[in-house]
């Protein structure tokens, strides 16, 4: 299926959806409302990976000008959910929902294993010198968020909130190494990692298998425990298991959605 043929359907993008959001928050900016609508549609795969976002069409469907839609789409790009492709003359940009082939997805997770596995190893080596309580706090928040979700799927922290905690933990862990090269490599991938964190959390949540929810929530705690005990190899192994778990969830769900679209 070509990128141009995968365009978002307009049922969720209407003037009524904008008005309903404004009723809930009278002070909300239109661009923020548009962002939330698009973000929700991307998370739920209502807008599938690789879909082209037509700003003019979206603005028409929502009954707003193109300016707030453009700001919302640019914010999605900043957050790693959308990629921009410039025309040959560089005057125009086309926007597509971020997508990775299965092979590229695996390659990216291999890179994560190398960077973050080594980061966990180094943190365990220097456990007496690092801010372990901060890492533990983030790990506990992540576990609590998933436990709450397992108990009440509707009122627990959102996918975005869980993904934010997830990414903050991984970023903090890499920063803690104080290795400028590891930090640079991680931050170069950060936009893509933000997207992957969202997708991983979304896929685990969509499966609604309680065991997987508990496993997902406990893995950051296991990494911290190994670091706190000063066991570098165990810390690396715990990080690699966590990354492999997320990779497998993404690949399984990608295969499922691909099969369903045929």
C-alpha positions, 0 to 999 in steps of 0.5 A, a space after each residue: 500500500 502506498 503512502 498516499 493511499 493511507 490517508 486518515 479518515 475524517 470521522 473523528 475530525 469534525 467541527 463537533 469534536 472541536 466544539 466538544 473539546 472546547 466545552 471541556 476546557 474553555 481556555 484550550 487553544 485550537 492547536 492543542 485540541 487539534 494536537 490531542 485529536 491527531 495524537 489520539 488517532 495515531 495512538 489508536 492506529 485510526 491514522 495508520 503508520 505511514 499515512 499522509 497528513 493533508 493539512 488543508 483537508 484536516 482543517 476543512 474537516 475540523 472547520 478551522 483554519 490551516 494555522 492551528 493544524 500546521 502548529 499541531 502537526 509540527 508539534 507531532 513532528 517534534 515529538 517523533 510521531 510525524 516525519 516531514 519530507 521536503 519537496 525537491 525545491 524545498 519549498 513545501 513539506 509533506 507530513 507522514 505518520 512515523 513508520 518503520 519496517 519490521 527490519 528497521 524496527 529490529 535494527 533500532 532495538 538492537 541499537 537500543 540494546 547496545 547503548 542502554 545495556 552498556 549504560 545500565 552496566 556503567 551505572 552499576 559499576 559506579 553505583 556509589 556515585 550516582 543518583 540512584 534514588 532518582 532512578 528508583 523514583 522513576 522506576 516506581 512511578 512506572 510500575 505504579 502506572 502499570 499496576 493502576 492500569 491493570 486494576 482499572 483500564 479506564 481511569 489509570 494514567 494515559 498512554 502518553 503519561 506512561 510513555 513519558 515516565 518510560 522515556 524519562 527513566 531511560 534518558 536519566 539512566 543514560 545521563 547518569 553514566 556521564 559518558 558524552 558519547 553514549 549520551 549523544 547517541 541516545 539523544 540523537 535517537 530520542 525523537 524516534 525513541 519517544 515514538 517507540 515508547 508510546 507504541 510499546 506502551 500502546 501495544 502492551 495496553 491494547 493486548 490487555 493481558 494482565 501478566 504483560 502489564 505487570 511484567 512491563 511495569 516491573 522491568 524498570 524496578 528490576 534494572 534499578 535493583 541490579 544497579 543498586 546491588 552493584 551487579 553490572 552484568 545483571 543490570 545489562 541483562 535486565 535492560 536487554 530483557 526489557 528492550 527485547 520485551 518491548 521489541 517483541 510487543 511492537 513486532 507482534 502487533 505490527 504483524 497483527 495490524 498488517 495482516 488485518 489491513 490486507 
